[in-house]
Amino acid sequence: MNTVLIVDDSPINLTLIKALVQKLGECEPVLFEHPQAALDWCRQTTPDLVIVDYMMPDLNGLQFIEAFRGLEGAADIPVLMVTANDQKEVRYQALQGGANDFLTKPIDRVEFSARVRNMLSLREGQKFQADWTRHLAIMVDERTQAILAREQELIYRMSRAAEFRDPETGAHIQRMAHYSALIAQTLGLDVDQQRLLLESSPLHDVGKIGIPDAILLKPARLTPEEFEIMKQHARMGYELLKDSGSEILRAGAEIALSHHEKFDGSGYPCGLAGEAIPIFGRIVAVADVFDALTSERPYKPAWSLDDAANLLREGRGAHFDPACVDALLQSWERVLEIRARFQDEHPARM
């Protein structure tokens, strides 16, 4: 059903045009004698066609069209103006001002029917195009979400591939990622950056897949030579991910390379200091160390939460970005919620 708005200050003309519209079928005429009232109605409802007279009090037809075109969603609605035979200049102004076509008085029924049908056909085409555009947008969104879901699964499995060779757990990945996103939120990073960090931070140690088991799994302290080999995992992870077409993997590359840097410049692999260290790397450094300390491993018991928090405080400005440490500690209740939500299969001793 097409909604046809008819605006004319003459009740006789309204009745005549209404009858002509009804004869077309599948049309619902809506009548207004006062143009301002018609505009108020249009703010709530979008008609499929507007038929407006030129000669009206308060607002003439040209002024009505200008105001109507300014309403949301009205830019492309077909408008048919009704004028007298001797108002050629007005018709020109109407076409230039936003009218799609015009009728002259007295209205010819055959001409009216043809012009109105043409205008409604135009409107049907617009609605079909809009519906098809929305349909395509939904399809694109569904496909995009499916691709993102597969990408996230791949990232998680890549992260676990490294962790299978390291005595850590999938719960560690989840906790560390959520701690990182929490720090980012507290620091005021925007929602997109928080999401990107949540999705990319699990890749921080993916380079460990290139470290020999004899070093990676050694239960004792590493020798200086062995530690130099272990440190290579940061650059290995970066090289593995850096050229990806995925924003998430590229962010993971940056994190892999920078999360072992220290705020005072004594970290590795590049010896960066302060804000020269990418913000994602500074955040993950805090989140990763905190969760590693408070998690039980075959080679160590879990630290208490208080002891781990004290170590972060002691490392402010040396190992860690002070702002990132403060952000984690300021959100302590949510830290506890994340810790409770993502538990290891064998809970850490407190």
URSULSUL-V159114 format. One record per pair of residues at least 12 apart in sequence whose ideal C-beta (glycine too) atoms are under 7 Angstrom apart, sorted by sequence separation. I is the first residue (numbers start at 0). J is the second residue. D is the distance in Angstrom with one decimal. If there is no record, write none. Layout:
# URSULSUL-V159114
i	j	d
I	J	D
I	J	D
This chain:
# URSULSUL-V159114
i	j	d
5	17	6.4
51	63	5.4
102	114	6.3
240	252	3.6
256	268	6.9
312	324	6.7
17	30	6.0
51	64	6.7
80	93	4.5
180	193	5.0
183	196	5.1
311	324	4.8
64	78	5.7
100	114	5.6
158	172	5.3
214	228	5.6
257	271	6.9
293	307	4.9
214	229	5.7
237	252	4.8
240	255	6.5
292	307	4.1
180	196	5.5
236	252	7.0
260	276	4.5
311	327	6.9
3	20	5.1
13	30	4.8
29	46	6.8
179	196	5.2
180	197	4.1
311	328	7.0
49	67	6.6
80	98	4.5
100	118	6.5
179	197	6.8
210	228	6.8
237	255	5.0
289	307	5.6
292	310	6.5
13	32	6.8
78	97	6.3
82	101	5.8
84	103	5.0
99	118	6.4
210	229	6.1
236	255	3.0
237	256	3.8
257	276	5.5
60	80	5.2
78	98	4.9
79	99	6.7
83	103	6.8
84	104	6.9
177	197	6.9
257	277	4.9
260	280	5.9
308	328	6.1
34	55	5.5
78	99	5.5
79	100	5.3
80	101	4.6
81	102	4.9
82	103	6.0
83	104	5.2
176	197	5.3
179	200	4.5
10	32	6.7
35	57	6.1
77	99	4.8
79	101	6.7
210	232	5.3
233	255	6.0
234	256	6.5
258	280	4.8
289	311	6.3
3	26	5.3
5	28	5.6
34	57	6.3
35	58	6.3
79	102	6.2
81	104	6.4
209	232	6.6
233	256	5.6
257	280	2.8
1	25	6.1
3	27	6.9
5	29	6.9
8	32	5.3
34	58	4.1
176	200	4.7
253	277	5.3
0	25	5.8
1	26	4.9
2	27	5.3
3	28	5.0
4	29	5.1
5	30	5.1
6	31	5.0
175	200	6.4
176	201	5.2
207	232	4.7
254	279	5.1
258	283	4.2
1	27	7.0
3	29	6.9
41	67	6.2
206	232	3.7
209	235	4.3
233	259	5.3
253	279	5.9
254	280	5.8
258	284	5.0
285	311	6.5
0	27	5.4
2	29	6.1
45	72	5.1
49	76	6.2
51	78	6.7
53	80	6.0
206	233	6.1
253	280	6.7
6	34	5.4
38	66	5.6
42	70	6.2
45	73	6.8
53	81	6.6
204	232	6.5
206	234	7.0
34	63	4.7
38	67	6.5
41	70	5.6
48	77	5.1
49	78	4.6
50	79	4.8
51	80	5.7
52	81	4.8
53	82	4.7
64	93	6.8
68	97	4.6
172	201	4.6
206	235	3.4
250	279	6.3
254	283	5.2
258	287	6.2
46	76	6.3
49	79	6.9
51	81	7.0
206	236	3.0
6	37	4.6
45	76	6.7
48	79	6.8
50	81	6.6
61	92	5.7
65	96	6.0
205	236	4.6
41	73	6.6
61	93	6.2
64	96	5.4
65	97	6.8
204	236	6.9
4	37	6.4
53	86	6.5
60	93	6.7
64	97	4.7
206	239	6.5
16	50	6.0
64	98	5.8
202	236	6.8
205	239	6.2
233	267	6.5
234	268	5.2
285	319	5.3
61	96	5.4
79	114	6.3
233	268	5.0
284	319	6.1
53	89	5.6
79	115	6.8
230	267	4.9
202	240	6.5
230	268	6.2
285	323	4.5
289	327	6.6
79	118	5.8
165	204	7.0
281	320	4.1
285	324	5.8
12	52	6.6
77	118	4.0
282	323	5.3
4	46	3.9
165	207	5.5
281	323	5.3
285	327	5.7
3	46	6.6
158	201	4.0
161	204	5.3
164	207	6.2
2	46	4.7
3	47	6.6
8	52	6.9
77	121	5.3
154	198	6.6
158	202	5.8
161	205	4.8
164	208	6.3
2	47	5.1
3	48	4.8
4	49	4.7
5	50	4.9
6	51	4.4
7	52	4.1
77	122	5.5
157	202	6.5
1	47	4.2
6	52	6.6
155	201	6.4
161	207	4.5
301	347	3.5
303	349	6.0
1	48	6.6
3	50	6.6
8	55	4.6
151	198	6.1
154	201	6.2
158	205	6.3
161	208	5.0
301	348	5.5
8	56	6.1
154	202	6.2
157	205	5.6
160	208	6.0
164	212	6.7
199	247	4.8
300	348	5.6
301	349	6.9
198	247	5.0
202	251	3.2
206	255	5.7
294	343	6.7
75	125	5.7
165	215	5.9
205	255	6.2
295	345	6.9
164	215	5.8
195	246	6.7
199	250	3.8
203	254	5.0
195	247	6.6
199	251	4.3
202	254	6.5
203	255	5.7
295	347	4.0
202	255	6.1
263	316	7.0
294	347	5.3
295	348	6.0
200	254	5.8
262	316	6.0
263	317	4.9
293	347	6.5
195	250	5.4
199	254	6.1
203	258	5.0
262	317	6.4
261	317	6.8
262	318	6.4
6	63	6.4
261	318	4.9
262	319	5.8
262	320	5.2
48	115	6.8
48	118	5.1
48	119	5.8
47	119	6.5
48	122	6.2
47	122	4.6
203	283	5.4
218	298	5.1
196	279	5.7
200	283	5.2
203	287	6.2
196	282	6.6
19	108	6.3
23	112	6.6
19	111	5.3
23	115	6.3
23	116	6.7
154	247	6.3
20	115	6.9
150	245	6.1
150	247	6.4
183	282	5.9
182	282	4.8
179	282	5.2
182	285	6.4
179	283	5.3
182	286	6.3
179	286	4.3
178	286	3.7
175	286	5.0
178	289	6.4
175	287	5.3
178	290	6.4
175	290	4.8
174	290	4.9
1	119	5.4
171	290	5.8
1	122	6.9
171	294	5.9
166	296	5.3
166	297	5.2
186	322	6.3
186	326	5.2
182	323	5.5
185	326	3.8
182	326	4.5
185	329	6.0
182	327	5.4
185	330	5.3
178	327	6.6
181	330	5.4
181	333	5.6
181	334	7.0
178	334	6.7
181	337	6.8
178	337	6.2
177	337	4.5
174	337	5.8
174	338	6.3
174	341	4.7
173	341	4.1
170	341	4.6
170	342	5.9
170	343	4.8
168	343	5.1
168	344	6.9
